[in-house]
Amino acid sequence: MIIDADVHLSPLTEYETNMNLEKLLAAMEESGVDKALCWAHRPYVRDRLSEVQKYLYESMKRFPDRILGFGWIDPRLGMQAARDELHRCLYEYGFYGIKFNGSQNEHLNDDPDLVLPLVEEIARCGSVLALHTGADACENTHPLRVRNLAKRYPELRILMVHMGGASSSDLSLSAIEVAKECKNVTIIGSEIGTRALLKAIRELGADRVCFGSDTPFGVMRAEVGKYQGMLKGVATEEEKELIFSGNIRRVLGV
């Protein structure tokens, strides 16, 4: 089984890269991907986020065996609006967790005023937190922001998306150091180089890294092939199963 743990979905056509449900299912079929963990493709007009999330929920309802829905919160829309969206994602839509992207939404991933009150609710209800962790907005999304939250909420399951990548340079060494220290952190290895991924697998273990393509920014079939080639002769069949599906299934409880 292959679960792609990093896919952005949207019904909108604002960007050349926007991918709707039909395009996603075709890409999954072409790539041999069984399930996709999907969050929003951030809309150009910020307050259309709820519209995108409703589409994601409806997509998950239509294909519950293929689409794993995951919420996205933009705290810059205001605390009340963010709380309302979080409650809708967790309690009405039944999404598996909540993602913050301090790069696209322009905030510190551990901001004490904008983010922490919302993470408190995510932790309280036993859900999963995902954090865009990259060098594209180094101060906002540095791996140390993940560490701060992981230490503050040691029982909270945290997905570190991109492992400090998403840029021409990366912060993968810091990401690996944080994951070593914080056992509640699991890496989604999208938008990051193969040498950094192999180092993470070697130093953290195959049970701490998940496959992700960052579709539609990445090409799903190409990312599947990259992982298969990277792991050939390096990982056992059991370790490959963990990376391609077992680890994200464990974190999400599916």
C-alpha positions as CSV (number, residue, x, y, z in Angstrom):
1,M,0.0,0.0,0.0
2,I,1.1,3.6,-0.8
3,I,-0.3,6.5,1.1
4,D,0.8,9.9,-0.1
5,A,1.0,12.0,3.1
6,D,1.2,15.5,1.4
7,V,-1.4,16.5,-1.2
8,H,-3.1,19.8,-1.7
9,L,-6.7,19.8,-3.0
10,S,-8.9,22.6,-4.2
11,P,-12.0,23.1,-6.4
12,L,-10.7,26.6,-7.5
13,T,-8.7,27.4,-10.6
14,E,-6.8,30.4,-9.3
15,Y,-3.4,28.8,-9.9
16,E,-2.0,26.7,-12.8
17,T,-1.2,24.0,-10.2
18,N,-4.7,23.8,-8.7
19,M,-5.8,20.1,-8.5
20,N,-9.4,19.1,-8.0
21,L,-10.7,15.6,-6.9
22,E,-11.0,14.2,-10.4
23,K,-7.4,15.2,-11.3
24,L,-6.2,13.8,-8.0
25,L,-7.8,10.4,-8.4
26,A,-6.4,10.2,-11.9
27,A,-2.9,11.0,-10.6
28,M,-3.3,8.4,-7.8
29,E,-4.3,5.8,-10.3
30,E,-1.4,6.6,-12.6
31,S,1.1,6.5,-9.6
32,G,-0.2,3.4,-7.8
33,V,-1.1,5.5,-4.8
34,D,-3.9,3.9,-2.7
35,K,-4.8,6.8,-0.3
36,A,-3.9,10.5,-0.1
37,L,-3.7,12.7,3.0
38,C,-5.2,15.9,1.7
39,W,-5.2,19.5,3.0
40,A,-6.2,22.7,1.3
41,H,-4.4,24.4,-1.5
42,R,-4.3,27.9,0.1
43,P,-6.7,30.1,-1.9
44,Y,-5.5,33.4,-3.3
45,V,-8.4,35.1,-1.5
46,R,-7.8,34.2,2.1
47,D,-11.4,34.1,3.2
48,R,-12.2,31.4,0.7
49,L,-10.4,28.9,2.8
50,S,-13.7,27.6,4.3
51,E,-15.0,26.9,0.8
52,V,-11.9,24.8,-0.1
53,Q,-12.2,22.9,3.2
54,K,-15.9,22.1,2.6
55,Y,-14.9,20.7,-0.8
56,L,-12.3,18.6,0.8
57,Y,-14.8,17.3,3.3
58,E,-17.2,16.4,0.5
59,S,-14.4,14.7,-1.4
60,M,-13.6,12.6,1.7
61,K,-17.3,11.7,2.0
62,R,-17.4,10.6,-1.6
63,F,-14.2,8.5,-1.5
64,P,-13.6,7.6,2.2
65,D,-11.3,4.8,1.2
66,R,-9.1,7.1,-0.9
67,I,-9.2,10.6,0.6
68,L,-7.9,11.3,4.2
69,G,-9.0,14.8,5.0
70,F,-6.9,17.2,7.1
71,G,-7.8,20.7,8.1
72,W,-5.8,23.9,7.5
73,I,-6.1,27.0,9.7
74,D,-5.1,30.5,8.8
75,P,-4.8,32.4,12.1
76,R,-4.4,35.7,10.2
77,L,-8.2,35.6,9.5
78,G,-8.7,36.4,13.2
79,M,-8.9,34.3,16.3
80,Q,-12.6,33.8,16.3
81,A,-12.7,32.9,12.6
82,A,-9.8,30.5,13.2
83,R,-11.5,28.9,16.2
84,D,-14.7,28.5,14.2
85,E,-12.8,26.8,11.3
86,L,-10.9,24.6,13.7
87,H,-14.1,23.4,15.3
88,R,-15.7,22.8,11.9
89,C,-12.7,20.8,10.7
90,L,-12.4,18.6,13.9
91,Y,-15.9,18.2,15.1
92,E,-18.2,18.6,12.0
93,Y,-16.0,17.3,9.2
94,G,-14.1,14.7,11.3
95,F,-10.7,15.6,9.7
96,Y,-7.7,13.7,11.0
97,G,-5.9,16.8,12.2
98,I,-5.0,20.5,11.6
99,K,-2.1,22.0,9.6
100,F,-0.5,25.4,10.0
101,N,1.7,26.9,7.3
102,G,3.6,29.9,8.7
103,S,5.2,30.5,5.3
104,Q,2.1,31.0,3.3
105,N,0.0,32.5,6.1
106,E,2.8,34.7,7.5
107,H,3.0,33.7,11.1
108,L,5.4,32.0,13.5
109,N,4.5,28.3,13.7
110,D,4.6,28.6,17.5
111,D,3.2,32.1,17.8
112,P,2.0,32.5,21.4
113,D,-1.0,34.7,20.5
114,L,-2.0,33.4,17.0
115,V,-1.2,29.7,17.1
116,L,-0.8,28.4,20.7
117,P,-4.5,28.9,21.7
118,L,-5.5,26.8,18.7
119,V,-2.8,24.1,19.3
120,E,-4.1,23.8,22.8
121,E,-7.5,22.7,21.5
122,I,-5.9,20.3,19.0
123,A,-3.9,18.7,21.9
124,R,-6.9,18.7,24.2
125,C,-9.1,16.7,21.8
126,G,-6.3,14.2,20.9
127,S,-6.0,15.2,17.3
128,V,-2.9,15.5,15.1
129,L,-0.9,18.6,14.3
130,A,1.0,19.2,11.1
131,L,3.5,22.0,10.5
132,H,5.0,23.3,7.3
133,T,8.6,23.2,8.3
134,G,10.9,24.7,5.7
135,A,13.7,27.1,4.7
136,D,11.3,29.1,2.5
137,A,10.3,31.3,5.5
138,C,13.1,30.4,7.9
139,E,12.1,32.3,11.0
140,N,8.4,31.4,10.8
141,T,8.9,27.7,9.9
142,H,12.2,26.7,11.4
143,P,12.4,23.2,12.9
144,L,13.0,24.8,16.3
145,R,9.4,26.0,16.2
146,V,8.3,22.3,16.0
147,R,10.6,21.5,18.9
148,N,8.9,24.2,21.0
149,L,5.5,22.8,20.4
150,A,6.6,19.2,20.8
151,K,8.1,19.9,24.2
152,R,5.1,21.9,25.3
153,Y,2.7,19.1,24.3
154,P,4.6,15.9,24.6
155,E,1.5,13.7,24.0
156,L,0.6,15.6,20.8
157,R,1.3,13.7,17.6
158,I,3.1,16.1,15.3
159,L,3.9,15.8,11.5
160,M,6.9,17.8,10.4
161,V,6.1,18.5,6.7
162,H,9.1,19.0,4.4
163,M,11.7,18.3,7.0
164,G,13.2,21.8,6.7
165,G,13.1,21.7,2.9
166,A,10.8,23.6,0.5
167,S,13.7,25.8,-0.7
168,S,16.9,25.6,-2.6
169,S,18.8,25.3,0.7
170,D,17.4,23.3,3.6
171,L,17.3,22.9,7.4
172,S,17.3,19.1,7.4
173,L,20.1,18.8,9.9
174,S,18.1,20.9,12.4
175,A,14.9,18.9,11.5
176,I,16.7,15.6,12.3
177,E,18.0,16.9,15.6
178,V,14.5,18.0,16.6
179,A,13.0,14.6,15.7
180,K,15.8,12.8,17.6
181,E,14.9,14.8,20.7
182,C,11.1,14.8,20.3
183,K,9.7,11.3,19.9
184,N,6.2,12.7,19.2
185,V,7.4,14.1,15.9
186,T,7.1,12.2,12.6
187,I,8.6,13.5,9.3
188,I,6.8,13.8,6.0
189,G,9.6,13.7,3.5
190,S,8.2,15.9,0.7
191,E,10.1,18.8,-1.0
192,I,13.4,17.6,0.4
193,G,16.4,15.9,-1.2
194,T,17.2,12.2,-1.2
195,R,20.5,12.5,0.7
196,A,18.7,14.3,3.5
197,L,15.9,11.7,3.5
198,L,18.4,8.8,3.7
199,K,20.2,10.5,6.5
200,A,16.9,10.9,8.4
201,I,16.0,7.2,7.8
202,R,19.5,6.1,8.9
203,E,19.6,8.3,12.1
204,L,16.0,8.2,13.2
205,G,14.9,4.9,11.8
206,A,12.5,3.9,9.1
207,D,9.6,4.2,11.5
208,R,9.9,8.0,11.7
209,V,9.7,9.1,8.0
210,C,6.6,9.1,5.8
211,F,6.3,9.3,2.0
212,G,4.8,12.5,0.6
213,S,4.8,14.1,-2.8
214,D,3.5,17.7,-2.2
215,T,1.2,17.2,-5.1
216,P,0.3,19.3,-7.2
217,F,3.6,21.2,-6.6
218,G,5.4,18.0,-7.0
219,V,4.5,15.3,-9.6
220,M,3.1,12.3,-7.7
221,R,4.3,9.6,-10.1
222,A,7.8,11.1,-10.1
223,E,7.9,11.3,-6.3
224,V,6.8,7.7,-6.0
225,G,9.6,6.7,-8.4
226,K,12.1,8.8,-6.5
227,Y,11.3,7.0,-3.2
228,Q,11.4,3.6,-4.8
229,G,14.8,4.2,-6.4
230,M,16.1,5.8,-3.2
231,L,15.1,2.9,-1.0
232,K,16.2,0.1,-3.4
233,G,19.0,-1.9,-1.7
234,V,18.9,0.4,1.3
235,A,15.6,-0.5,3.1
236,T,14.0,-3.9,3.8
237,E,10.5,-4.6,2.5
238,E,9.2,-4.1,6.1
239,E,10.9,-0.7,6.3
240,K,9.6,0.3,2.9
241,E,6.1,-0.6,4.0
242,L,6.5,1.7,7.1
243,I,7.7,4.6,5.0
244,F,5.1,4.2,2.2
245,S,2.1,3.7,4.5
246,G,2.6,2.2,7.9
247,N,4.0,5.2,9.7
248,I,1.3,7.6,8.6
249,R,-1.4,5.0,9.4
250,R,0.0,4.8,12.9
251,V,0.1,8.5,13.4
252,L,-3.5,9.0,12.1
253,G,-4.8,5.9,13.7
254,V,-6.2,4.4,10.5
